[in-house]
Structure formats: C-alpha cells, structure tokens
Amino acid sequence: MSTIACGLLLIAIFAYVFYPERTVEAQVQKTRVDYLRERKDVLYDNLRDLNFEYRAGKYPEEDYAAQRASLENEAAEVMAEIDLLERQVVVGVRAS
C-alpha cells in the first residue's frame, strides 16, 4: 500500500515539475538602440573601474593609457551610432 502511495506521489511530483506552463511571458525584443545604451553603460562602468584600479596602483601608466584610450574610442563609436540611429528615427517621424 505504501509503495502505491509513494508511486502516486512521485508521479504527482514529476507532473508538477515538468508540466509545461501555459502562461509563458513573451520575451521583449530589444532594439539596436537599447543594446547600444546598455553597452554604453557597461563601457562607462569599465572606465570608472579602470580609473579606480589605476589610482589603487594596480596598473602601470602605459597599460592604463592604452586601456583608457581603447575604452574611450569604443564609447565614442557607440555614442555616435546611438546618435545616428536616434536622428534616423526623428527624420522618419517627421517624414510621416
């Protein structure tokens, strides 16, 4: 009798765990501008961390300068693309 009860409990547990949910929320699609804004935030955080670590003495001056230039260049490219995409949206709205 207890074997049957354990078997039914096991089946109920598997059904509860593995039964597909019918109300799955759809994932929101990100636009290119959303992705670029997130990337910009990450780059700014990286620059902030790099400055902190340089002041803490973890980076020699040459490495710091190279890393900073690389991050600043990438941030500038991201900002330029964001600006371009936002201008295209504004021009598209005005044309409508």
N, C-alpha and C positions, 0 to 999 in steps of 0.2 A: 504494500500500500504506500509506504513512504517513497519507494522507488518511482511509482507513478506520479506522486505529488512533486518529487524533485524533477522529473522529466517535464511535467507541465510547467513548472516554474522556470526551467531552463528554456523551454520554447517561448514562454512569455517574455523572458528577458531578451532573447535574441530578436523577437519580433519588435520589442520596444526600441532596441538599439539600432537595428538595421532597417526598419521600415522607412521608406523614403517619405520625407516631409512634403506636403503638398503646397505649403505656403513659402516657398523659397523666394527670397527677395532678389530682384534683378540687380546685378552689379552696375553701378553708374559708369558710363563711358566717359573717360577723360578726354578733353580736347588737347591739342598741342600746346595751347597757351597755359592750360592747367599744369601740364607736365613741366613746361619751362619755368613756371613760377615756383614749383616745388624744387626744381633743380637750382634755381637762383637762391632759394632759402638754404639749401644744402651747401652751396658754394660759400655763402656768407658765413655760415656756421664754421666751415672749414677754415676760412680766413681768420675768424675770431680765435679758433683753437690754435692755429699756426702762430699767431701773434703771442698768445699766452705761453705756448711752449718755447718760443724763441726767447721771451723775457725770462722764462724759468731756466734758460741755459741749455736746453735740450738740442738746439740746432746751431751749427756754425753759421756765420754770416752769409757765406756763399750759398749754402743749401737753402737757407731762409729766403734769400733774394730770388733764387730760382723757383722755389715752390710758390712764393707770393706772386711772382710775375705770371706763372702758369695759371694759378687760380684767378688772378685778376683778368687775364686775357679770356679765359673761359667764361667768366661772369660777364664781361663786356659783350662777347658773342651772344650769350643767352639774352641779355638785355636788349641787344639790337634786334634779335629775332622776335622777341616779345613785342617790341615797339612796331616792327614791320607788320606783324600779324594783327595787332590792335588797329593800326591805321587801315589795313585792308578791310577789317570789319566795319570801321566807321565809314569808309568810302562806299562800301557795299550797302550800308544802311541809307546813306544819302542818295544813292542812285535809285533806290527802290521807290 
